[in-house]
């Protein structure tokens, strides 16, 4: 599927952030034997979706900055991807390479947002980042549970939680929200509180 617009590219690039975190979370679940019957398809779907979206994003390269970042993201993914297929891989390598994929996906999302040059692009990025933060919190929890970089994992969990709350408040304060958007933000708030 070809992405028809820069807002679509912002959304896809933002989803790459989430998929990077979700794939690491699922790998950690498998390594620790936590709900393996759920974790295995989550991991497979995350990998498949990441690779499909990476190829879709290659169809939207409006400038040299985005072309360069796409190459960097592809490079980081090719380093990280083999680790996801090996439950005996070094968890510290998974941590490091996963963070590199996330950093490239974040740069790409911001570059698409700049190329779009609109407040709507910023909102797409901000709301999409919430998906990533929810997966990042789970990833940090599992790294801490596994005693891999427990201090940084705890800090990651706290920072992701604080960032999620801050972004949620920004999304709620948007003057252009429809009644449906406000209702959905209210539901997110209830789930977050729970």
Buried (B, 14 or more C-beta within 10 A) or exposed (E): EEBEEBBBBBBBBBBBBBBBBBBBBBBBBBBBEBEBEEBEEBBEBBBEBBBEBBEBBBEBBEEEBBEBBBEBBBEBBEBBBEBBEEEEBEBEBBBBBBBBBBBBBBBBBBBBBBBBEEEBBBBBBBBBBBBBBBBBBBBBBBBBEBEBBEEBBBEBBEBBBEBBEEBBEEBBEBEEBEEEBEEBBEEBBEEEEE
